[in-house]
């Protein structure tokens, strides 16, 4: 392994949003620094599921655009009123 091209790998302390802390090794910061997390697995909506992710507006936008599409695809089709069929015209000039 080449010397001098890799970042320093040292111990840091990670502080979770609930106040708990743990030590790990990282290339972030300096030896003994504290990494304060704003979002972690204990509070992030993707893992907790308590916060509605629809607040971004993207789901509402999708539902407004395509919401009726799924319902229309499952609903039985209404048959159009039977219109009289047109007779095909025979080509002129050719006897049968």
Order of alpha helices (4+ residues) and beta strands (2+ residues): beta-beta-beta-alpha-alpha
